[in-house]
């Protein structure tokens, strides 16, 4: 199955489906990481992309349109926000290129943004305006083999109704890995948090800190920039997770390259789809399309 991606980030779907016609990412640092790992055409600003020439050239558009305006951690500007409104650009690309299917991903808060009105608008555009048959479900990374709590809504659409009728979201699998299983044997000492800084680590409502958890906290774009993130213990000290450990918690292989600063790599991973989750969703799409 040939895919294309928008708001591509560092290319999570491309890890499972390397036959990618094109990607589109505006962030200059994410573009560096993307190009270091994927050999495909990469556009910049989605607003400048015309996709009419790609009609019939690929099967499935994968797009994780920016989530900040839908997240319960943000101001929830929704579709009226600068980033939230980029949904309309993705819808335009679908209208122009008419893929057989699409997969869209966003935070769970999308479903409740503006008391559900934003999602109703999105659903109506995808179904009534674009004519796709749509299913959606919240999937959590910890239910697909990755020890990270990361609930995300996946929206799957098909041009053919019979395909949508046959599509089933991937079944959950038992979680066999724990955070400790993904840790590097000799972490960089620079990851250790000094005692003087420990007081600035955000605490839960009960006053505790998430230390050595079996399941990691949801990775976010600003993880560790403000001491938010999973911590592990090294003797009597606490340390952050390394970039490689965070990459493993998103399902990226150890061969995946990060030719950027650690700060940028953490941000990129916090913005990424979890590789095994989007891969499982896409395999289901491929199976349905192959039966058409």
N, C-alpha and C positions, 0 to 999 in steps of 0.2 A: 504494500500500500504506500502510495506516495502522499506525503503530507506537505503543508506549508504552515508557517507560524507567524503570528503577530505578537508584538510586545514580548519578543522572544527571550529577553534576558540573556542567560548563558546557554540556553538550549536544552532544557530538560527533555522535551519530547524527542528531540533529535538523537538522544542517547539510545532510545529504544527503536526509533525509526529514522535511521540515517538517510534514507531516501527522501530528502527534503528539497522541494523545488525552490523555495526561498524563505528567508526569515526577515524580520523587520524589528530593529531595536535602535532607539535614539540615544541611549546613555553611552557616552564614549568609553567608559571603563568596561561596561558589560560587553560592548562590541569587541574589545580587545580579547576578553576571555572567550567569547563566542568564536571568533576567528581562529583562535589558537586550538580549538577543539573540533570545529566543524568545517567541512569543505562545501559550502553552499553560498549562493548569492544572498547578501545581507543588505537590505535597504535601511535607511535611516528613519526619517520622520514619516510616520504612517499617513499623515495628512497629505504628503506629496506622492504617495504611492497610488498609481492607477493599475488595477488588476484585471481589466477587461481582456488583456492579451493572454491571461492565464485560464480563461474559461475552457474547461475540458482537459486541462493539463495536469491536474492533480485530484486526489480523492477526498482529502479531509483537511480542513483548516483547524489548527489548534491555536487558541488564543487565551491568554490569561490577562484580560484587560485590567488596568491598574486598580488596585483594591483599596487604596488609602481613603477614598471618599465613602466607602461602604463599611469600613472596619469600625467595630464598637470602641476601638482604641483611639479613633480620630474624631473629627468634627462632624462626620456623617453628612457631608454636603450632597452625597448621592449623585444622581445623574446631572445635577446642576453644577457639580464641582468641576474644576479644570481637568482633573484626571478621570473622574467618573464619567464625564461626557465623552471620553474616548471610546466608550462602547459603540457610539454611533459610527465611528470610523471602521470598527470591525464589522458592523452590520453592512456598511457600504462595500467593503471588500468582498463580503459574501454575495451581495447583490451583483457585483460586477463579475466575479469569477465563477459563481454558481457551483461550488464543490458538491459532491454527492453527500457529504456529511461534514459536520463540524463538532468540535469539542471546545467548550469554554469553561474556564476555571476562575473561581473567585473565593473570597472569604465567606464564611457562613453568614456573616452580617448582611450580605447582599439581600438575603431573603427577608430581613426585617427593616431594611433601610426605608425611612419615611413610612413606617407602619406597613411595609410591604408594597407600597405604591410603586417604588422604583422597579422592583422585580416584576410586577404586573406589566409595567410599560415594556420592560425588556422582553418578557415572554410574548407579549402581543406583537412586538416588532418582528421577533424571530418566526412566529407562527403565521400571523395574519398578513404582515407586510411582505416578508420574505418567502412565506409559503413552506416552511420546514415543519416537520413533525418532531416534537421536542419532548424529551424526558430529562429529569434532573434529580439529583440525590446528593446528600452530604456524605462524603467519604473521609475517613480519618487514616492518616499514615500508619498509625499503630495497629490498624486492622489489616495491613498489607505487608507485614514483615519488617517494618521499620520502627524502632523504639522512640518515636516522637509523637506527641499529641498535637496533631495538625488537622483539624476538621476543615474541609474545603468543599464548596458546592461545585459539582461538575454538571454542566448542561450539555446534553448530547442531542444533536438534531440531524435528521435525514430528509432528503428531498422526497424519497419514496416512503409512503406510509407503511408498506409491508416490512421495510427494514426497521422502522421505529417499533413496530409491533413485535418484532422478533428480538430486538435488542434487550439484553439483561445486563445490569451493572455487575461488575466482577464480584464474586463471592468473597467474603473475608477469609483470612487464613490465620491460624494460630501464631501468636508472636513468640518466637523462639529466642530472639536476640534481646539483650539488655544493653543499656548505655555502656556498661563496663566492657562489653564484648567488642566495642568499636574504638576503644581508646588506643592511642599509640603507646608502644612500650617505653619510649624515651622522649617524653614531651619536652619542648623548649622551656627552660627555666624562666624565660621571660613571661610565660603564661601565668606564673604564680602572682596572686594578688597580695600586696603587702598588708600587714596588719593595720597600718594607718588608714588604708583605703577600705577595709572591710565594713566600716560603719556606714559607708555610702551605698552598700549593696541593698537594693530594694527588698523588703521583707513582705511575706504574705500577711494576711489579716491577723493570723494567729501569732505573728512575730517571728516565724521561722523562715529559713532560707532553703531553697531547693538544692540540696547537696547530695551527690551520689544517688540520684534517682534511677529507678529501673527504666523509666520512660522520660525522655527529655522534654523540656518545655518547648512550646512552639517557637521555632526560629523566626526572628523578625529582622527587618532591615537594619534596625539600630541596636541589634544585640551586641552587648559588650561596650558599645559607645557610651552607654549610661549604666553599665554594670548589669544590664538585664540579660539573662541567659543562664543556661545550665552550668553549674559549677561542680567540680569533683575535688576530692580531698587528696592531698599529697602529704602524708605524715600529719603534721599539725597545721599545715597550710592549705589554702584553697587556691584553685587555679581555674582559669577559663578553658574552654575547649579550643583545640587548635582548628585551623581552617580545614585541614584534612579530616578531622573528627566530625566537624560540622557537615562536610561534604558527604561523609558516610551516612550521617543522619538524614540526608536527603536522597540517599541511594545512588550517589555518583560513584563510579569506579575510581580506584586509586590512580588510574592512568589519566584522569581528568586534570587538565592543567589550569593553574591560576596565576597568570603572568601579570598580576596587579598587586597592589598593597594588601596587607591583611584586612585593613579596614574596608576596602572595596570588596574583597572576597566575602567577608562576613555579610555585607549588605546584599551582595548578589545571591548568596545562598538563602538569606532570609526572604528574598523575593521570589525564589524558585518554586516550581512545582516539584513534588516528590517524585523521583524517577519511576519507582515501581508502581506508584498509583496511576499516574498518567499513562504509563506503559500498559497496565492492565486494562484501563478504559479503552485505549486505542486497539488493543488486540481484539476486544469484543466488537468494536466497530468494524475492524477488518474482516472478522469472521462473518458478520452479517452482510457486508458488501460483497464478499466472495460468493455468497449464496444467491445473490440477486439475479 
